[in-house]
Amino acid sequence: MANAQASSGKQTARGGSTLGALSRWKNDRSLSREQIALFLDYEDSGLAWFWATDSDGALTYVSQQAAASLDSNVEELIGRPLNALVDLRTVSENDMSSEAATGRNVEFLIRAKNTFTHKEVRTRLGTEEAWWSISGRPQFDSAGTFIGYRGNASDVTIQRRERADTTRLSQFDSLTGLANRLRMSTRLQILLTGYKVAQRPCSLLMLDLDRFKHINDTLGHPTGDALLQQVAQRLQRIVGSKGEIGRLGGDEFQIFIPDEDDRSELGNLANHIIQLLSQPYVIEGNSCVIGASVGIAIAPFDGEDVDDLVRSADLALYAAKAGGRGQFRFYSSDLHSRAEERRLIEEDLRRAIPEGALELHYQPLTCPQTNQVKSFEALLRWNHPERGWMSPDIVISVAEETGLIVPLGEWAIRQACDDAALWPEDIRVAVNVSPVQFMTENLAGVVTSALANSGLQPHRLELEITESVFLGDTDGTTRRFQSLKELGIRFALDDFGTGYSSLGYLRDAPFDKIKIDQSFIRGAVDNSVRGNAAIIAAIVGLANSLGMETTAEGIEAIDELDFVRSQGVTSVQGYIYGKATPNTQVLEMVENDVIELVPKGPSRARSNRRTVLRKVGLIHDDYRYEVTMRDLSQTGARLQGLCDVPVGTRFIVDFGDGQTVGAEVRRAVDDWIGVEFEEHLTSDGGGDWCTKQRAPSRSDGHSKIARVAGQPSALVNDQGTAEVELQEIEEPKTQPRFRQSSPQED
């Protein structure tokens, strides 16, 4: 009795409303005073509170604690529907019961007059978001008539927040706030499973930051962490709502883009990522510049489950980094063999350097006004005993990956000095220095030794440096420049304007020359390319004002030469004046006093094309012809192997690996045909071309090919794919219309 009186006194102090409302409960006369006292003590404990409704769902009782938590009072709540207090439609993200899975929320259960326990619902009243765990049982009178609900509730806001924090820690990266490896894998698995049934594509991008380790090591882990946070913010700005971004750990990031398989769009996105991530970062007063490489794989073409798709994207990323970093690559089926090939090249290169199997060839840099040779650039060449002449890009990238670039670079400097010492004294030699080699402490010693042993005057040696040498250790970079400049050598800034350009480099570093990248030259004489001519004019003007020379790279056509000549470029490098040649030929030129070259090349620059030797398929009606592709550009190709083909004939060109494009014959001579693609190809990131989209392949290797041959162009959609019919190209049903070349005619 004393306890009951004490509780009653507490309740009276709160206004007496709880006992008043309690008296209105159905059947409350069955409660003893002690039961009521226990009831009130339990409410006062704050562990939970009680509620009741009538048969219409209106509140007949609610605890004072519940009203107070909602910034309200009992009198205001009595008579209102329960749904006015809490959102009965809420389905807790942590409620994995079958009821939640089928959408059976509290509102549904109340309508069905079912018992429910511990359902988490969001409160509707109050100034802050709060969550209740609510339970209820339907009440019936002696006749079995439903008379309402009685239940209890408790505040689980803190527990829910703690649970959300735990969930976030397990699924999100604590540093960047991006999804972690576990969440990305789970989300991607769910996505691919659903998309496989719906036959929808999904693209996966793997990112790796270039030179991040150097920043982390030289400026410290706090700077590295801040840099990763800024990288995450930039990625979120780029990707937005198009996809989901995750950090897998270290400097590895992953992005998946649902419903996207257009490789042109994906290539543009990858380029945007690379360009934006390569812009300078300012962290605690330090300016940091990094780069990024991107590998792209597309489901279902490159993998239908998470493991296969990630493996494909990883291989594409490896290819991008191997190609020189700061690039993107799409996955292709031959990347596995390429990876093994690079491993074999590494083994052979390790032997080739000490065995003297490498050569330097020299390409002239010529004054465009006088056509006189001013200097030669040393370019690496390797005639592999089994593979023949190796691509310098492959050799350099393998050397940089494996650390062989340092001994290779030292050999190149020494050999170039020895060769140039035999040239006339007014001819300089330029040698490329890798950023890795530039960061070595003994570079000045290597140069000093090479000059001394060869007898070459220091001013005749020019080291070509890319802007990436400025990344990270600014003090160390400045110190190396000073020690090398004290020797009397020259410096050229190579590939200016291609990624990390800063006017501060030109102000602070002792450059004697700026080399204008050929990517600007290509568009300078093309009216459809905006801005390149103005950029070249600006670079030349800037160099002149700073007392520097300029070299235009990659000049191949007369109109390009005329343009850079008119802009006042100091020297020109490119096929217009000759390819790189062995030193023996350079010495012949010197002996014959042939140091004035005649420019030779096409009158006008042609669209970017490349010579290839590749088997492709030509599909006409339902017959497939095997031909040889000799030239390939973004807009067309030159093919050999099909005779008597009328101009205007339409084919499907099958590049393999699901890549097909409609084409029309524009020229035909003997067994040679030139075709124009109905849709332009897109860059694969590695200097080659690929179709924007692919046809899905069957397990037996056949692809769905659009039958556009012989069909009107109006039936071809914006993607270059026929809308009239899709069918499996298997056995031909008609006779071939065109004659293929015999082996003797090739």
CORVEN-V430879 format. One record per backbone hydrogen bond with DSSP energy under -0.5 kcal/mol. CO is the residue of the C=O (numbers start at 1). NH is the residue of the N-H. If there is no record, write none. Layout:
BEGIN
CO:NH  CO:NH
END
This chain:
BEGIN
1:5  2:6  3:7  4:8  5:9  6:10  7:11  8:12  9:13  10:14  11:14  11:16  12:15  16:20  17:21  18:22  19:23  21:24  22:25  25:28  27:30  28:31  32:36  33:37  34:38  35:39  36:40  37:41  38:42  39:43  40:44  41:45  42:47  42:48  43:46  49:153  50:63  51:151  52:60  52:61  53:149  54:57  57:82  58:54  59:79  61:52  63:67  64:68  65:69  66:70  67:70  67:72  68:71  70:126  73:76  73:77  74:77  74:78  77:80  80:59  81:84  82:85  82:86  85:124  85:125  86:88  87:90  87:122  88:106  88:107  90:92  90:106  92:95  94:96  97:101  98:102  99:104  100:103  103:105  105:109  106:110  107:111  108:112  109:114  110:113  116:136  118:120  119:121  119:134  121:132  122:87  130:123  131:156  131:157  132:121  132:134  133:154  134:119  135:152  136:116  137:150  139:147  139:148  141:144  145:141  148:139  149:53  150:137  151:51  152:135  153:49  154:133  154:156  156:160  157:161  158:162  159:163  160:164  161:165  162:166  163:167  164:168  165:169  166:170  167:171  168:172  171:180  173:177  178:173  179:247  180:184  181:185  182:186  183:187  184:188  185:189  186:190  187:191  188:192  189:193  190:194  191:195  192:196  193:197  194:198  195:199  195:200  201:259  202:299  203:257  204:297  205:255  206:295  207:253  208:293  209:212  210:291  211:215  212:216  213:217  214:218  215:219  216:220  220:224  221:225  222:226  223:227  224:228  225:229  226:230  227:231  228:232  229:233  230:234  231:235  232:236  233:237  234:238  235:239  236:240  239:242  240:243  244:256  245:179  246:248  246:254  249:252  251:209  252:248  252:249  253:207  254:246  255:205  256:244  256:258  257:203  257:260  261:263  262:266  263:267  264:268  265:269  266:270  267:271  268:272  269:273  270:274  271:275  272:276  273:277  274:278  276:279  281:283  281:288  283:286  286:283  286:288  288:281  291:210  293:208  294:329  295:206  296:331  297:204  298:302  299:202  300:303  305:309  306:310  307:311  308:312  309:313  310:314  311:315  312:316  313:317  314:318  315:319  316:320  317:321  318:322  319:323  320:325  321:324  327:294  329:296  332:335  333:336  334:338  335:339  336:340  337:341  338:342  339:343  340:344  341:345  342:346  343:347  344:348  345:349  346:350  347:351  348:352  349:353  350:354  351:355  352:356  352:357  352:358  353:356  357:383  359:381  360:583  361:379  362:581  363:377  364:366  365:374  365:375  366:572  367:371  371:597  372:367  374:428  375:365  376:378  376:430  377:363  378:432  379:361  381:359  382:384  382:390  384:388  388:384  391:395  392:396  393:397  394:398  395:399  396:400  397:401  398:402  399:403  399:404  399:405  403:406  404:408  405:409  406:410  407:411  408:412  409:413  410:414  411:415  412:416  413:417  414:418  415:419  416:420  417:421  419:422  420:423  424:427  426:428  428:376  429:462  430:378  431:464  432:434  434:438  435:439  437:440  440:443  442:446  443:447  444:448  445:449  446:450  447:451  448:452  449:453  450:454  451:455  451:456  457:460  458:461  460:429  460:462  461:490  462:431  462:464  463:465  463:492  464:433  465:494  466:469  467:470  468:471  471:473  472:474  473:477  474:478  475:479  476:480  477:481  478:482  479:483  480:484  481:485  482:486  484:487  484:489  485:488  490:463  491:512  491:513  492:465  492:494  493:496  493:515  494:467  495:498  496:517  502:505  502:506  503:507  504:508  505:509  509:511  512:549  513:493  514:516  514:551  515:496  515:517  516:553  517:520  517:521  518:522  519:523  520:524  521:524  521:525  523:526  525:527  526:529  528:530  531:535  532:536  533:537  534:538  535:539  536:540  537:541  538:542  539:543  540:544  541:545  542:546  543:548  544:547  549:514  550:571  551:516  551:553  552:573  555:576  557:561  558:562  559:563  560:564  561:565  562:566  563:567  564:569  565:568  571:552  572:366  573:555  574:577  574:578  576:600  581:362  582:585  582:586  583:587  584:588  585:589  586:590  587:591  588:592  589:594  590:593  593:595  595:373  595:597  597:599  602:558  603:559  608:634  610:632  614:629  616:627  617:654  618:620  618:625  619:652  620:623  623:620  625:618  625:627  627:616  627:629  628:640  629:614  630:612  631:638  632:610  634:681  635:677  636:633  637:639  637:675  638:630  638:631  639:673  640:628  641:741  643:739  644:646  646:649  649:665  651:653  651:663  652:619  652:654  653:655  653:661  654:617  656:659  658:660  658:695  659:655  659:656  661:653  662:678  662:679  663:651  664:676  665:648  667:674  669:672  670:644  671:641  671:642  672:669  673:639  673:675  674:666  674:667  675:637  676:664  682:690  684:330  688:684  690:682  692:263  696:704  698:701  702:698  703:705  703:729  705:727  706:708  708:711  712:715  713:716  715:717  715:723  717:720  720:662  721:717  725:707  727:705  728:730  739:643  742:745  742:746  743:746
END
